């Protein structure tokens, strides 16, 4: 999760939202990005920007305004992961910090 001056302030209007952890009631502040911002960053999920394939869908590289490089996990419509599972995953990943893991910058639904 981004903190303080690490927050992305793109010209598309990023906002901080609260995700309630399903079942636990824990609240986590996670930046929300508009779909238009993600589409521009990934060149409309171009195959040239595809980094790989995960269990729930492909991962794309992208660039935010200002040059910050990002990785975007796009859920497959066939993944079987629902909105509650997605929110739980975002909440969990937002709290993880490890040198071998990328930091969650935000989400888009």
C-alpha positions as CSV (number, residue, x, y, z in Angstrom):
1,X,0.0,0.0,0.0
2,X,1.3,3.4,-0.8
3,X,1.8,5.9,2.1
4,X,2.5,9.6,2.4
5,X,4.4,11.1,-0.4
6,X,4.6,7.7,-2.2
7,X,0.9,8.1,-3.3
8,X,0.3,8.4,-7.1
9,X,-1.4,11.6,-8.0
10,X,-2.2,11.1,-11.7
11,X,-4.1,13.7,-13.7
12,X,-7.0,11.2,-14.1
13,X,-8.1,11.6,-10.5
14,X,-6.9,8.9,-8.2
15,X,-8.8,8.6,-4.9
16,X,-8.3,6.8,-1.7
17,X,-11.0,4.4,-0.8
18,X,-11.8,2.1,2.1
19,X,-12.0,-1.6,1.6
20,X,-13.8,-3.6,4.3
21,X,-12.2,-7.0,4.8
22,X,-15.0,-9.4,4.3
23,X,-15.9,-11.2,7.5
24,X,-13.3,-9.4,9.6
25,X,-14.5,-5.8,9.4
26,X,-10.9,-4.5,9.1
27,X,-10.6,-1.4,7.1
28,X,-7.7,-0.8,4.7
29,X,-7.1,2.5,2.8
30,X,-6.1,1.6,-0.8
31,X,-5.8,4.0,-3.7
32,X,-8.5,3.4,-6.4
33,X,-7.6,4.1,-10.0
34,X,-10.1,4.8,-12.8
35,X,-10.2,2.3,-15.6
36,X,-9.2,5.0,-18.1
37,X,-6.0,5.6,-16.2
38,X,-5.1,1.8,-16.4
39,X,-6.0,1.6,-20.0
40,X,-3.7,4.5,-20.9
41,X,-0.9,3.1,-18.8
42,X,-1.1,-0.4,-20.4
43,X,-1.9,0.8,-23.9
44,X,-5.3,-0.8,-23.7
45,X,-3.9,-4.1,-22.3
46,X,-1.7,-4.5,-25.3
47,X,-0.2,-8.0,-25.9
48,X,3.1,-6.2,-26.3
49,X,2.8,-5.2,-22.6
50,X,1.9,-8.7,-21.4
51,X,4.4,-9.9,-18.8
52,X,2.8,-13.3,-18.0
53,X,-0.2,-15.3,-17.0
54,X,-1.3,-15.9,-13.4
55,X,-3.9,-18.2,-11.9
56,X,-6.6,-15.6,-12.1
57,X,-5.5,-13.8,-15.3
58,X,-2.7,-12.1,-17.2
59,X,-0.3,-9.5,-15.8
60,X,0.6,-6.4,-17.9
61,X,3.3,-3.8,-17.6
62,X,2.3,-0.1,-17.8
63,X,3.6,3.4,-17.2
64,X,1.7,6.0,-15.2
65,X,1.9,9.7,-16.1
66,X,5.3,10.9,-14.8
67,X,7.0,7.7,-15.8
68,X,6.3,5.4,-12.8
69,X,6.4,1.7,-14.1
70,X,3.6,-0.5,-12.9
71,X,2.4,-4.1,-13.2
72,X,-1.4,-4.6,-13.6
73,X,-3.1,-7.9,-12.8
74,X,-6.2,-8.2,-14.9
75,X,-8.8,-10.7,-13.7
76,X,-10.0,-13.2,-16.3
77,X,-13.7,-13.4,-16.7
78,X,-13.3,-17.2,-16.4
79,X,-11.2,-17.0,-13.1
80,X,-14.1,-17.8,-10.9
81,X,-13.0,-15.1,-8.4
82,X,-15.9,-12.9,-7.3
83,X,-15.9,-9.4,-6.0
84,X,-15.7,-10.5,-2.3
85,X,-12.6,-12.7,-3.1
86,X,-11.1,-9.8,-5.0
87,X,-11.6,-7.4,-2.2
88,X,-10.1,-9.9,0.3
89,X,-7.0,-10.4,-2.0
90,X,-6.5,-6.6,-2.3
91,X,-6.8,-6.1,1.5
92,X,-4.3,-8.9,2.1
93,X,-1.8,-7.8,-0.5
94,X,-2.0,-4.2,0.7
95,X,-0.6,-5.3,4.0
96,X,2.2,-7.4,2.7
97,X,5.7,-6.1,2.6
98,X,8.7,-8.2,1.4
99,X,11.7,-7.4,-0.7
100,X,10.7,-10.1,-3.2
101,X,7.1,-8.8,-3.7
102,X,5.9,-5.8,-5.5
103,X,4.1,-3.2,-3.5
104,X,0.4,-2.7,-4.1
105,X,-0.2,0.8,-5.5
106,X,-4.0,0.5,-5.8
107,X,-6.9,-1.2,-7.5
108,X,-9.5,-0.8,-10.2
109,X,-12.9,-2.5,-10.4
